[in-house]
């Protein structure tokens, strides 16, 4: 995830998640289209995880897809970063 963000000129500041989703706190420049960044994060992570954990991942696939086609993004401009990082840190680890 960090490498993908770096390729986009972005910084992955926090990463965690739950059984069925992940949370990322990413600082990215305004020139980056969030849809392209998310698409790349999903694509690269799916390509890397599938061969490494094939039997585990199979039970979580939606058809042949590892990730849902949708995503949620929110701006946290003005919110204190330590509060947002704490929220993400307190999520359960990805299964």
Jmol script that loads the backbone (N, CA, C; Angstrom):
load data "model"
ATOM      1  N   UNK A   1       0.825  -1.186   0.000  1.00  0.00           N
ATOM      2  CA  UNK A   1       0.000   0.000   0.000  1.00  0.00           C
ATOM      3  C   UNK A   1       0.874   1.256   0.000  1.00  0.00           C
ATOM      4  N   UNK A   2       1.903   1.207   0.822  1.00  0.00           N
ATOM      5  CA  UNK A   2       2.783   2.375   0.914  1.00  0.00           C
ATOM      6  C   UNK A   2       3.466   2.659  -0.418  1.00  0.00           C
ATOM      7  N   UNK A   3       3.920   1.597  -1.113  1.00  0.00           N
ATOM      8  CA  UNK A   3       4.598   1.783  -2.402  1.00  0.00           C
ATOM      9  C   UNK A   3       3.660   2.382  -3.447  1.00  0.00           C
ATOM     10  N   UNK A   4       2.424   1.927  -3.470  1.00  0.00           N
ATOM     11  CA  UNK A   4       1.447   2.471  -4.420  1.00  0.00           C
ATOM     12  C   UNK A   4       1.238   3.956  -4.145  1.00  0.00           C
ATOM     13  N   UNK A   5       1.057   4.300  -2.877  1.00  0.00           N
ATOM     14  CA  UNK A   5       0.873   5.716  -2.524  1.00  0.00           C
ATOM     15  C   UNK A   5       2.080   6.539  -2.965  1.00  0.00           C
ATOM     16  N   UNK A   6       3.270   6.027  -2.714  1.00  0.00           N
ATOM     17  CA  UNK A   6       4.483   6.740  -3.098  1.00  0.00           C
ATOM     18  C   UNK A   6       4.535   6.970  -4.606  1.00  0.00           C
ATOM     19  N   UNK A   7       4.115   5.961  -5.384  1.00  0.00           N
ATOM     20  CA  UNK A   7       4.089   6.101  -6.840  1.00  0.00           C
ATOM     21  C   UNK A   7       3.180   7.245  -7.291  1.00  0.00           C
ATOM     22  N   UNK A   8       2.171   7.564  -6.485  1.00  0.00           N
ATOM     23  CA  UNK A   8       1.239   8.645  -6.810  1.00  0.00           C
ATOM     24  C   UNK A   8       1.654   9.975  -6.167  1.00  0.00           C
ATOM     25  N   UNK A   9       2.783   9.986  -5.478  1.00  0.00           N
ATOM     26  CA  UNK A   9       3.199  11.197  -4.784  1.00  0.00           C
ATOM     27  C   UNK A   9       2.406  11.413  -3.511  1.00  0.00           C
ATOM     28  N   UNK A  10       1.809  10.335  -3.002  1.00  0.00           N
ATOM     29  CA  UNK A  10       0.984  10.403  -1.797  1.00  0.00           C
ATOM     30  C   UNK A  10       1.729   9.752  -0.630  1.00  0.00           C
ATOM     31  N   UNK A  11       1.211   9.963   0.563  1.00  0.00           N
ATOM     32  CA  UNK A  11       1.817   9.387   1.763  1.00  0.00           C
ATOM     33  C   UNK A  11       0.757   8.600   2.530  1.00  0.00           C
ATOM     34  N   UNK A  12       1.031   7.314   2.754  1.00  0.00           N
ATOM     35  CA  UNK A  12       0.157   6.486   3.577  1.00  0.00           C
ATOM     36  C   UNK A  12       0.510   6.764   5.029  1.00  0.00           C
ATOM     37  N   UNK A  13      -0.412   7.371   5.756  1.00  0.00           N
ATOM     38  CA  UNK A  13      -0.129   7.763   7.139  1.00  0.00           C
ATOM     39  C   UNK A  13      -0.639   6.750   8.153  1.00  0.00           C
ATOM     40  N   UNK A  14      -1.669   6.011   7.794  1.00  0.00           N
ATOM     41  CA  UNK A  14      -2.205   4.991   8.705  1.00  0.00           C
ATOM     42  C   UNK A  14      -2.939   3.947   7.888  1.00  0.00           C
ATOM     43  N   UNK A  15      -2.879   2.693   8.340  1.00  0.00           N
ATOM     44  CA  UNK A  15      -3.545   1.587   7.639  1.00  0.00           C
ATOM     45  C   UNK A  15      -3.991   0.558   8.666  1.00  0.00           C
ATOM     46  N   UNK A  16      -5.251   0.169   8.592  1.00  0.00           N
ATOM     47  CA  UNK A  16      -5.799  -0.865   9.456  1.00  0.00           C
ATOM     48  C   UNK A  16      -7.141  -1.259   8.869  1.00  0.00           C
ATOM     49  N   UNK A  17      -7.832  -2.159   9.500  1.00  0.00           N
ATOM     50  CA  UNK A  17      -9.116  -2.542   8.953  1.00  0.00           C
ATOM     51  C   UNK A  17      -9.836  -3.575   9.776  1.00  0.00           C
ATOM     52  N   UNK A  18     -10.902  -4.068   9.208  1.00  0.00           N
ATOM     53  CA  UNK A  18     -11.724  -5.087   9.841  1.00  0.00           C
ATOM     54  C   UNK A  18     -11.839  -6.262   8.893  1.00  0.00           C
ATOM     55  N   UNK A  19     -12.645  -7.239   9.251  1.00  0.00           N
ATOM     56  CA  UNK A  19     -12.768  -8.462   8.475  1.00  0.00           C
ATOM     57  C   UNK A  19     -13.188  -8.193   7.027  1.00  0.00           C
ATOM     58  N   UNK A  20     -14.033  -7.207   6.817  1.00  0.00           N
ATOM     59  CA  UNK A  20     -14.588  -7.003   5.486  1.00  0.00           C
ATOM     60  C   UNK A  20     -14.239  -5.651   4.850  1.00  0.00           C
ATOM     61  N   UNK A  21     -13.360  -4.886   5.450  1.00  0.00           N
ATOM     62  CA  UNK A  21     -12.930  -3.627   4.833  1.00  0.00           C
ATOM     63  C   UNK A  21     -11.661  -3.113   5.504  1.00  0.00           C
ATOM     64  N   UNK A  22     -11.038  -2.149   4.861  1.00  0.00           N
ATOM     65  CA  UNK A  22      -9.828  -1.541   5.409  1.00  0.00           C
ATOM     66  C   UNK A  22     -10.014  -0.033   5.525  1.00  0.00           C
ATOM     67  N   UNK A  23      -9.200   0.563   6.365  1.00  0.00           N
ATOM     68  CA  UNK A  23      -9.175   2.018   6.541  1.00  0.00           C
ATOM     69  C   UNK A  23      -7.765   2.492   6.210  1.00  0.00           C
ATOM     70  N   UNK A  24      -7.686   3.503   5.388  1.00  0.00           N
ATOM     71  CA  UNK A  24      -6.401   4.115   5.061  1.00  0.00           C
ATOM     72  C   UNK A  24      -6.504   5.611   5.277  1.00  0.00           C
ATOM     73  N   UNK A  25      -5.494   6.171   5.869  1.00  0.00           N
ATOM     74  CA  UNK A  25      -5.373   7.624   5.974  1.00  0.00           C
ATOM     75  C   UNK A  25      -4.246   7.998   5.014  1.00  0.00           C
ATOM     76  N   UNK A  26      -4.604   8.674   3.937  1.00  0.00           N
ATOM     77  CA  UNK A  26      -3.651   8.984   2.881  1.00  0.00           C
ATOM     78  C   UNK A  26      -3.627  10.494   2.654  1.00  0.00           C
ATOM     79  N   UNK A  27      -2.442  11.041   2.627  1.00  0.00           N
ATOM     80  CA  UNK A  27      -2.265  12.448   2.269  1.00  0.00           C
ATOM     81  C   UNK A  27      -1.804  12.455   0.814  1.00  0.00           C
ATOM     82  N   UNK A  28      -2.614  13.028  -0.059  1.00  0.00           N
ATOM     83  CA  UNK A  28      -2.271  13.003  -1.479  1.00  0.00           C
ATOM     84  C   UNK A  28      -2.430  14.394  -2.080  1.00  0.00           C
ATOM     85  N   UNK A  29      -1.647  14.666  -3.129  1.00  0.00           N
ATOM     86  CA  UNK A  29      -1.710  15.994  -3.742  1.00  0.00           C
ATOM     87  C   UNK A  29      -3.002  16.176  -4.531  1.00  0.00           C
ATOM     88  N   UNK A  30      -3.468  17.400  -4.668  1.00  0.00           N
ATOM     89  CA  UNK A  30      -4.726  17.671  -5.363  1.00  0.00           C
ATOM     90  C   UNK A  30      -4.742  17.224  -6.823  1.00  0.00           C
ATOM     91  N   UNK A  31      -3.589  17.076  -7.430  1.00  0.00           N
ATOM     92  CA  UNK A  31      -3.550  16.656  -8.841  1.00  0.00           C
ATOM     93  C   UNK A  31      -3.895  15.174  -9.012  1.00  0.00           C
ATOM     94  N   UNK A  32      -3.910  14.406  -7.930  1.00  0.00           N
ATOM     95  CA  UNK A  32      -4.188  12.967  -7.996  1.00  0.00           C
ATOM     96  C   UNK A  32      -5.699  12.729  -7.962  1.00  0.00           C
ATOM     97  N   UNK A  33      -6.183  11.963  -8.921  1.00  0.00           N
ATOM     98  CA  UNK A  33      -7.595  11.562  -8.931  1.00  0.00           C
ATOM     99  C   UNK A  33      -7.762  10.421  -7.933  1.00  0.00           C
ATOM    100  N   UNK A  34      -8.605  10.638  -6.934  1.00  0.00           N
ATOM    101  CA  UNK A  34      -8.779   9.631  -5.887  1.00  0.00           C
ATOM    102  C   UNK A  34      -9.230   8.296  -6.479  1.00  0.00           C
ATOM    103  N   UNK A  35     -10.026   8.320  -7.526  1.00  0.00           N
ATOM    104  CA  UNK A  35     -10.490   7.073  -8.148  1.00  0.00           C
ATOM    105  C   UNK A  35      -9.317   6.275  -8.722  1.00  0.00           C
ATOM    106  N   UNK A  36      -8.350   6.947  -9.296  1.00  0.00           N
ATOM    107  CA  UNK A  36      -7.172   6.246  -9.835  1.00  0.00           C
ATOM    108  C   UNK A  36      -6.309   5.695  -8.714  1.00  0.00           C
ATOM    109  N   UNK A  37      -6.142   6.460  -7.644  1.00  0.00           N
ATOM    110  CA  UNK A  37      -5.354   5.988  -6.504  1.00  0.00           C
ATOM    111  C   UNK A  37      -6.011   4.759  -5.879  1.00  0.00           C
ATOM    112  N   UNK A  38      -7.299   4.827  -5.627  1.00  0.00           N
ATOM    113  CA  UNK A  38      -8.014   3.701  -5.031  1.00  0.00           C
ATOM    114  C   UNK A  38      -7.968   2.485  -5.960  1.00  0.00           C
ATOM    115  N   UNK A  39      -8.183   2.704  -7.241  1.00  0.00           N
ATOM    116  CA  UNK A  39      -8.126   1.605  -8.200  1.00  0.00           C
ATOM    117  C   UNK A  39      -6.776   0.914  -8.197  1.00  0.00           C
ATOM    118  N   UNK A  40      -5.724   1.698  -8.121  1.00  0.00           N
ATOM    119  CA  UNK A  40      -4.383   1.129  -8.079  1.00  0.00           C
ATOM    120  C   UNK A  40      -4.135   0.393  -6.770  1.00  0.00           C
ATOM    121  N   UNK A  41      -4.568   0.970  -5.648  1.00  0.00           N
ATOM    122  CA  UNK A  41      -4.411   0.298  -4.349  1.00  0.00           C
ATOM    123  C   UNK A  41      -5.124  -1.052  -4.348  1.00  0.00           C
ATOM    124  N   UNK A  42      -6.337  -1.085  -4.878  1.00  0.00           N
ATOM    125  CA  UNK A  42      -7.100  -2.329  -4.934  1.00  0.00           C
ATOM    126  C   UNK A  42      -6.443  -3.337  -5.876  1.00  0.00           C
ATOM    127  N   UNK A  43      -6.060  -2.883  -7.057  1.00  0.00           N
ATOM    128  CA  UNK A  43      -5.481  -3.786  -8.049  1.00  0.00           C
ATOM    129  C   UNK A  43      -4.168  -4.395  -7.602  1.00  0.00           C
ATOM    130  N   UNK A  44      -3.267  -3.561  -7.130  1.00  0.00           N
ATOM    131  CA  UNK A  44      -1.948  -4.046  -6.708  1.00  0.00           C
ATOM    132  C   UNK A  44      -2.085  -4.971  -5.503  1.00  0.00           C
ATOM    133  N   UNK A  45      -2.888  -4.594  -4.532  1.00  0.00           N
ATOM    134  CA  UNK A  45      -3.025  -5.447  -3.340  1.00  0.00           C
ATOM    135  C   UNK A  45      -3.653  -6.793  -3.692  1.00  0.00           C
ATOM    136  N   UNK A  46      -4.649  -6.802  -4.575  1.00  0.00           N
ATOM    137  CA  UNK A  46      -5.278  -8.066  -4.977  1.00  0.00           C
ATOM    138  C   UNK A  46      -4.270  -8.955  -5.703  1.00  0.00           C
ATOM    139  N   UNK A  47      -3.485  -8.373  -6.605  1.00  0.00           N
ATOM    140  CA  UNK A  47      -2.485  -9.165  -7.345  1.00  0.00           C
ATOM    141  C   UNK A  47      -1.414  -9.732  -6.430  1.00  0.00           C
ATOM    142  N   UNK A  48      -1.075  -9.025  -5.369  1.00  0.00           N
ATOM    143  CA  UNK A  48      -0.039  -9.519  -4.449  1.00  0.00           C
ATOM    144  C   UNK A  48      -0.594 -10.525  -3.443  1.00  0.00           C
ATOM    145  N   UNK A  49      -1.821 -10.324  -2.994  1.00  0.00           N
ATOM    146  CA  UNK A  49      -2.383 -11.209  -1.963  1.00  0.00           C
ATOM    147  C   UNK A  49      -2.887 -12.538  -2.516  1.00  0.00           C
ATOM    148  N   UNK A  50      -3.444 -12.530  -3.711  1.00  0.00           N
ATOM    149  CA  UNK A  50      -4.004 -13.770  -4.286  1.00  0.00           C
ATOM    150  C   UNK A  50      -3.004 -14.918  -4.314  1.00  0.00           C
ATOM    151  N   UNK A  51      -1.800 -14.747  -4.862  1.00  0.00           N
ATOM    152  CA  UNK A  51      -0.873 -15.881  -4.910  1.00  0.00           C
ATOM    153  C   UNK A  51      -0.299 -16.251  -3.537  1.00  0.00           C
ATOM    154  N   UNK A  52      -0.251 -15.289  -2.638  1.00  0.00           N
ATOM    155  CA  UNK A  52       0.346 -15.541  -1.324  1.00  0.00           C
ATOM    156  C   UNK A  52      -0.608 -16.277  -0.382  1.00  0.00           C
ATOM    157  N   UNK A  53      -1.907 -16.014  -0.481  1.00  0.00           N
ATOM    158  CA  UNK A  53      -2.904 -16.610   0.413  1.00  0.00           C
ATOM    159  C   UNK A  53      -4.099 -17.159  -0.374  1.00  0.00           C
ATOM    160  N   UNK A  54      -3.887 -18.026  -1.356  1.00  0.00           N
ATOM    161  CA  UNK A  54      -4.983 -18.429  -2.249  1.00  0.00           C
ATOM    162  C   UNK A  54      -6.165 -19.095  -1.547  1.00  0.00           C
ATOM    163  N   UNK A  55      -5.927 -20.018  -0.643  1.00  0.00           N
ATOM    164  CA  UNK A  55      -7.058 -20.722  -0.010  1.00  0.00           C
ATOM    165  C   UNK A  55      -7.799 -19.819   0.972  1.00  0.00           C
ATOM    166  N   UNK A  56      -7.093 -18.957   1.643  1.00  0.00           N
ATOM    167  CA  UNK A  56      -7.721 -18.042   2.596  1.00  0.00           C
ATOM    168  C   UNK A  56      -8.575 -17.008   1.859  1.00  0.00           C
ATOM    169  N   UNK A  57      -8.053 -16.471   0.780  1.00  0.00           N
ATOM    170  CA  UNK A  57      -8.736 -15.409   0.032  1.00  0.00           C
ATOM    171  C   UNK A  57      -9.981 -15.924  -0.680  1.00  0.00           C
ATOM    172  N   UNK A  58      -9.935 -17.157  -1.147  1.00  0.00           N
ATOM    173  CA  UNK A  58     -11.048 -17.713  -1.918  1.00  0.00           C
ATOM    174  C   UNK A  58     -12.393 -17.550  -1.204  1.00  0.00           C
ATOM    175  N   UNK A  59     -12.418 -17.701   0.122  1.00  0.00           N
ATOM    176  CA  UNK A  59     -13.691 -17.594   0.856  1.00  0.00           C
ATOM    177  C   UNK A  59     -14.212 -16.160   0.956  1.00  0.00           C
ATOM    178  N   UNK A  60     -13.381 -15.180   0.630  1.00  0.00           N
ATOM    179  CA  UNK A  60     -13.804 -13.783   0.709  1.00  0.00           C
ATOM    180  C   UNK A  60     -14.093 -13.154  -0.650  1.00  0.00           C
ATOM    181  N   UNK A  61     -13.883 -13.896  -1.712  1.00  0.00           N
ATOM    182  CA  UNK A  61     -14.096 -13.339  -3.045  1.00  0.00           C
ATOM    183  C   UNK A  61     -15.571 -13.072  -3.307  1.00  0.00           C
ATOM    184  N   UNK A  62     -15.819 -12.010  -4.018  1.00  0.00           N
ATOM    185  CA  UNK A  62     -17.165 -11.694  -4.485  1.00  0.00           C
ATOM    186  C   UNK A  62     -17.177 -12.048  -5.968  1.00  0.00           C
ATOM    187  N   UNK A  63     -17.588 -13.269  -6.287  1.00  0.00           N
ATOM    188  CA  UNK A  63     -17.406 -13.778  -7.639  1.00  0.00           C
ATOM    189  C   UNK A  63     -15.925 -14.038  -7.817  1.00  0.00           C
ATOM    190  N   UNK A  64     -15.332 -13.391  -8.771  1.00  0.00           N
ATOM    191  CA  UNK A  64     -13.885 -13.503  -8.975  1.00  0.00           C
ATOM    192  C   UNK A  64     -13.137 -12.289  -8.424  1.00  0.00           C
ATOM    193  N   UNK A  65     -13.881 -11.352  -7.848  1.00  0.00           N
ATOM    194  CA  UNK A  65     -13.290 -10.087  -7.412  1.00  0.00           C
ATOM    195  C   UNK A  65     -12.886 -10.132  -5.945  1.00  0.00           C
ATOM    196  N   UNK A  66     -11.710  -9.628  -5.679  1.00  0.00           N
ATOM    197  CA  UNK A  66     -11.221  -9.557  -4.305  1.00  0.00           C
ATOM    198  C   UNK A  66     -11.846  -8.367  -3.576  1.00  0.00           C
ATOM    199  N   UNK A  67     -11.880  -7.226  -4.239  1.00  0.00           N
ATOM    200  CA  UNK A  67     -12.433  -6.015  -3.644  1.00  0.00           C
ATOM    201  C   UNK A  67     -13.800  -5.703  -4.242  1.00  0.00           C
ATOM    202  N   UNK A  68     -14.623  -5.040  -3.464  1.00  0.00           N
ATOM    203  CA  UNK A  68     -15.886  -4.504  -3.969  1.00  0.00           C
ATOM    204  C   UNK A  68     -15.562  -3.442  -5.022  1.00  0.00           C
ATOM    205  N   UNK A  69     -16.437  -3.245  -6.001  1.00  0.00           N
ATOM    206  CA  UNK A  69     -16.163  -2.201  -6.990  1.00  0.00           C
ATOM    207  C   UNK A  69     -16.322  -0.789  -6.412  1.00  0.00           C
ATOM    208  N   UNK A  70     -16.886  -0.667  -5.237  1.00  0.00           N
ATOM    209  CA  UNK A  70     -17.102   0.657  -4.651  1.00  0.00           C
ATOM    210  C   UNK A  70     -16.052   0.962  -3.579  1.00  0.00           C
ATOM    211  N   UNK A  71     -16.049   2.204  -3.136  1.00  0.00           N
ATOM    212  CA  UNK A  71     -15.183   2.633  -2.035  1.00  0.00           C
ATOM    213  C   UNK A  71     -15.793   3.875  -1.412  1.00  0.00           C
ATOM    214  N   UNK A  72     -15.352   4.191  -0.221  1.00  0.00           N
ATOM    215  CA  UNK A  72     -15.789   5.401   0.469  1.00  0.00           C
ATOM    216  C   UNK A  72     -14.556   6.242   0.738  1.00  0.00           C
ATOM    217  N   UNK A  73     -14.607   7.499   0.399  1.00  0.00           N
ATOM    218  CA  UNK A  73     -13.519   8.430   0.673  1.00  0.00           C
ATOM    219  C   UNK A  73     -14.107   9.661   1.329  1.00  0.00           C
ATOM    220  N   UNK A  74     -13.415  10.156   2.325  1.00  0.00           N
ATOM    221  CA  UNK A  74     -13.862  11.362   3.012  1.00  0.00           C
ATOM    222  C   UNK A  74     -12.657  12.255   3.269  1.00  0.00           C
ATOM    223  N   UNK A  75     -12.893  13.525   3.220  1.00  0.00           N
ATOM    224  CA  UNK A  75     -11.859  14.500   3.528  1.00  0.00           C
ATOM    225  C   UNK A  75     -11.833  14.718   5.039  1.00  0.00           C
ATOM    226  N   UNK A  76     -10.648  14.872   5.566  1.00  0.00           N
ATOM    227  CA  UNK A  76     -10.557  15.128   7.008  1.00  0.00           C
ATOM    228  C   UNK A  76      -9.842  16.446   7.258  1.00  0.00           C
ATOM    229  N   UNK A  77      -9.876  17.331   6.268  1.00  0.00           N
ATOM    230  CA  UNK A  77      -9.262  18.638   6.417  1.00  0.00           C
ATOM    231  C   UNK A  77      -9.807  19.354   7.641  1.00  0.00           C
ATOM    232  N   UNK A  78      -8.920  19.800   8.495  1.00  0.00           N
ATOM    233  CA  UNK A  78      -9.316  20.502   9.701  1.00  0.00           C
ATOM    234  C   UNK A  78      -9.442  19.605  10.919  1.00  0.00           C
ATOM    235  N   UNK A  79      -9.682  18.306  10.710  1.00  0.00           N
ATOM    236  CA  UNK A  79      -9.758  17.377  11.844  1.00  0.00           C
ATOM    237  C   UNK A  79      -8.331  17.084  12.318  1.00  0.00           C
ATOM    238  N   UNK A  80      -8.152  16.961  13.623  1.00  0.00           N
ATOM    239  CA  UNK A  80      -6.806  16.664  14.133  1.00  0.00           C
ATOM    240  C   UNK A  80      -6.356  15.272  13.684  1.00  0.00           C
ATOM    241  N   UNK A  81      -5.212  15.197  13.010  1.00  0.00           N
ATOM    242  CA  UNK A  81      -4.715  13.916  12.523  1.00  0.00           C
ATOM    243  C   UNK A  81      -4.542  12.871  13.622  1.00  0.00           C
ATOM    244  N   UNK A  82      -4.088  13.240  14.827  1.00  0.00           N
ATOM    245  CA  UNK A  82      -3.972  12.209  15.866  1.00  0.00           C
ATOM    246  C   UNK A  82      -5.306  11.525  16.185  1.00  0.00           C
ATOM    247  N   UNK A  83      -6.406  12.248  16.107  1.00  0.00           N
ATOM    248  CA  UNK A  83      -7.723  11.661  16.371  1.00  0.00           C
ATOM    249  C   UNK A  83      -8.088  10.666  15.267  1.00  0.00           C
ATOM    250  N   UNK A  84      -7.830  11.031  14.027  1.00  0.00           N
ATOM    251  CA  UNK A  84      -8.134  10.140  12.907  1.00  0.00           C
ATOM    252  C   UNK A  84      -7.236   8.915  12.941  1.00  0.00           C
ATOM    253  N   UNK A  85      -5.950   9.112  13.204  1.00  0.00           N
ATOM    254  CA  UNK A  85      -5.023   7.981  13.299  1.00  0.00           C
ATOM    255  C   UNK A  85      -5.446   7.037  14.416  1.00  0.00           C
ATOM    256  N   UNK A  86      -5.872   7.578  15.539  1.00  0.00           N
ATOM    257  CA  UNK A  86      -6.314   6.737  16.657  1.00  0.00           C
ATOM    258  C   UNK A  86      -7.537   5.911  16.260  1.00  0.00           C
ATOM    259  N   UNK A  87      -8.469   6.506  15.550  1.00  0.00           N
ATOM    260  CA  UNK A  87      -9.648   5.785  15.080  1.00  0.00           C
ATOM    261  C   UNK A  87      -9.233   4.598  14.210  1.00  0.00           C
ATOM    262  N   UNK A  88      -8.330   4.845  13.281  1.00  0.00           N
ATOM    263  CA  UNK A  88      -7.887   3.789  12.378  1.00  0.00           C
ATOM    264  C   UNK A  88      -7.103   2.727  13.142  1.00  0.00           C
ATOM    265  N   UNK A  89      -6.239   3.131  14.046  1.00  0.00           N
ATOM    266  CA  UNK A  89      -5.455   2.175  14.839  1.00  0.00           C
ATOM    267  C   UNK A  89      -6.356   1.264  15.653  1.00  0.00           C
ATOM    268  N   UNK A  90      -7.495   1.764  16.089  1.00  0.00           N
ATOM    269  CA  UNK A  90      -8.380   0.982  16.951  1.00  0.00           C
ATOM    270  C   UNK A  90      -9.321   0.058  16.197  1.00  0.00           C
ATOM    271  N   UNK A  91      -9.215   0.022  14.867  1.00  0.00           N
ATOM    272  CA  UNK A  91     -10.002  -0.929  14.107  1.00  0.00           C
ATOM    273  C   UNK A  91      -9.360  -2.299  14.262  1.00  0.00           C
ATOM    274  N   UNK A  92     -10.140  -3.337  14.046  1.00  0.00           N
ATOM    275  CA  UNK A  92      -9.575  -4.683  14.076  1.00  0.00           C
ATOM    276  C   UNK A  92      -8.635  -4.837  12.897  1.00  0.00           C
ATOM    277  N   UNK A  93      -7.673  -5.744  13.030  1.00  0.00           N
ATOM    278  CA  UNK A  93      -6.746  -6.015  11.937  1.00  0.00           C
ATOM    279  C   UNK A  93      -7.463  -6.716  10.810  1.00  0.00           C
ATOM    280  N   UNK A  94      -7.016  -6.500   9.567  1.00  0.00           N
ATOM    281  CA  UNK A  94      -7.642  -7.228   8.452  1.00  0.00           C
ATOM    282  C   UNK A  94      -7.538  -8.730   8.667  1.00  0.00           C
ATOM    283  N   UNK A  95      -8.603  -9.463   8.348  1.00  0.00           N
ATOM    284  CA  UNK A  95      -8.613 -10.925   8.550  1.00  0.00           C
ATOM    285  C   UNK A  95      -7.782 -11.617   7.504  1.00  0.00           C
TER     286      UNK A  95
END
end "model"
wireframe off; spacefill off
backbone 0.3
color backbone group
